Amino acid sequence: IANERVNTYISECKKYIQMYGIKNIYLISTGDMVEHCYMRNEQEHSCEFLQSMQIAQVTRLIFRLIVALAKDCNVIFGSIAGNHDRMNGDKKKNYEGDNANVLITEHLKDLVELDENITRVSFIDTDYTDTEIDIEINGLSCKFIHGDHYKNDKNNFAKIVSAENKFYDLIFSGHLHNFSLMSENHGRYIVSTGCLSGFNNYSKDMHCSSKASQTIAILSANGVEMIKDVQLN
């Protein structure tokens, strides 16, 4: 199912690559690459794979996505860790920077380096303790966060700007596993990204039955051309 959904996402990406003549793709993970199978022992929740196999499966999926997109464009990959990515089930005992994101990203770097046919892939450098990626794309200031430390409301923009004394054109957040789009003054946006897995028994208990989706944002020199929630079910 995950492979079929990634195929749908690849097809949708390629459609817009052709439509807009896109040359560079920023492929950014906003966290929760794995589900984790040790963080909800007290709740009725099941995982198809144990954590180590989840990491292996995710690495294959993302590598296949990178290779597919790199056939048409330069791919710049970046990722941050979410609360599900931590290695320890007890978040109070987990070391900062010890998470599934480190393993997945390092394995992806090795796979890209070993494959001589892949020449248009680069990685955004982080020290793996970062909980955010702050980059400029076509003159637009973009911030990527996981979002577990923020509630999904319009005050997030003000909180981040106030704390960092910097304005952003776009803020992309993960964590909620559900797409939403909020506009701000001067054409700024806060984007909550969807989730590849969609809803499960745990999320339904929280009255959340969002479909599997991923986000495509097209940013040109003229500004934000499009922000789309790509349904993958």
N, C-alpha and C positions, 0 to 999 in steps of 0.2 A: 504493500500500500504506500509506504513512504517513497519507494522508487517511482511509482506511478505519479505521485504528487510532485516529485522533483522534476519528472519529465514534463508535466504540465507547466511548471514554473519556467523551465528552460524554453519551452515553445513560446510562452508569453513574452519572455525576455527577448528572444530572437525576433519576434514580431516588431517590437518597439526599436530594437537595434537597427533593423532595416528601415522602419518608418522615419526615424529621426537621424539616421546616419551616425549613430553613436560610435565613438572611438574608445572611450574609457569607461569602465564599469568599476564602481566601488562596491564590493561585495562585503557587507558588514553584518556580523552577527551581534545582536544586542543581548546575548546571554541565554542561559538555559538550553544549552546544546543537548544535554541529556536530561532524563527525568529524575534520576537518582532513585535508588531503591532502599535507602536506609534512613530517609529523613521523615518518614511518616509511619513509624512503627505502631503508633497508637490509633491510626485511621485505617479504614477498610480501603485499601488501595493495592493494586497489583501491577507489576511490570512484566512485559513479555520477555525482556532480557535483563540479566544482572548488569551491574554498573560497568564492569570491564568490557563486556560485549556491546553495551550501549556506546561506549567510546569508540570501539572498533567500527561499528556500523555507521556512526555519524561521520567518522573520518572518511569512509568510503563514499558516502552520499555527497559530502561537501567537495571531495576531490573530483568526483564525477561532474559536479556542477561547475567547478572551476575550469576543468578541461573543456567542457562544452562551450562555455562563454569565451574562453581564450582563443577559440577558433575564429572568432569574429572581432574581438576587442582586446585591448589591454585590460587586465584584471588586477585590481588592487584589493587585496584581502585584509580585513582587520576584524578583530573579535575581542569581546570583553566577557568576563565571567558573570553568570547569574547566580542566584542563591541555590539553584538546583545543581550547579556545576561543582560545588564544593566537594572535597573528598571525604570529609568527616560528616557523619549523620548529625552530630551535635554542633550547631553553628558556633557555639561558644568555645569549642575546643579546636575549631578548624584554623589552620595557619593561613594568613592572607597570602594569596598567590599560589596556594596549593589547590588546584582545581582541574576539572576535566578540560577546560579551555587550553591549559598549558600543553597537555598531552596531544590534543587534537591539532593545535596549531603547529607544534613542533613536528608531528608526523606529516602534516601537509607540506611543510617546508622541505622535509627530506624527500617526499614523493615527487615534488616539483623539481628538486635539484637532480634527482636520479633519472628523470625522464628528459632526455635530450630534445625531444620533440616539443616540449613546453618552453617557450621563450618569452611569453608576454604576461608573466605573472610576477607580481611583487607583493611584499607584505608590509603592513604598517607596523613599525616597531613600537612595542610596549614592553614594560618591565614585568608584566603579568601581575602586578599589584594594582594596576590601573583599573578603575571601575568606569572609565569613560574613554571615548575617543573624540578628540577636538581637532577638526581639520577644515580646510577651506576648499570648496569645490566650485569651480567656475565663478569665483568671486563671492560665493555665498558661505557664510560661517555656519558650519554644521557641528552639532554636538550629539554624540551617541551615548546613551546611558542604559543601564539595565532597568532601573526604575523601582526597585524594591524599597528604596528609601524615600520614595515620593508617592503621594496619592495622585490619582488621575483627575486633576482639576486644573483650572486656568491659573491658579496661583503658583503652579510649578515654574512657569516662565519667570515670574517676578522673583521667586525664591532663588533660582539659579543665577539670574542676572545680578541680584543683590549680593549674593555670596561671592561671585567671581568678578563683579564690577565689569562685566562684558556682555554686550548684546549678541544674540545668535539669531540667524535667519531661520534656522530649522533645528528642532530638537527631536531626535528619534529615540523612543523608549521601548523596551521589551516588557518582560515580567507578567503583564496582565493576560498575555496570550490572546488578545482580542484587538482588532483594528479599530482605531478611532482617529479623528482628525479635528483639531481645534485651531481656529485662526486667531491671530494676535494682531496688534497694531502694526502698520507699515508692511503688511503682506508677510508677516512671520507666521510660522506654523509649528504646532506640537503634534507629532505623529506617534501613536501607539501601534506597534507592529503586531501582526498575527502570529499564529503558531502552526508548525507543520503537522502536529499530531491532532489538533482540534480538541473537542471535548472528550472527557472520560467520566467514569463513575464518580470520581472525586470532585470534578468541576461541576457536574450536574447537581451534586448535593449543595453546591454554593449557588445554584440557579444560574449557572453559566454553561450554555450549550453552543458556543461559537463554533462555526465551521473552520476547518483547516484553511489557512491562508498565509500568504507572504506579501510583502510590500514592494512596489516598484515606484521609485521617484525619479523623474527626469528633470535635471537641472541644467539650464543653458546659460549662456552669457546674458541672456535677457531676463533671467530669473527662473522661477519655478514653473515649468511647463505642465507637469502632471504629477499627481500623487495618487496611486491606485492600489486598492486592496485586491489581490489576485486570489480568487476562490479556488481551492485545490481539491475539494471533495469530488 
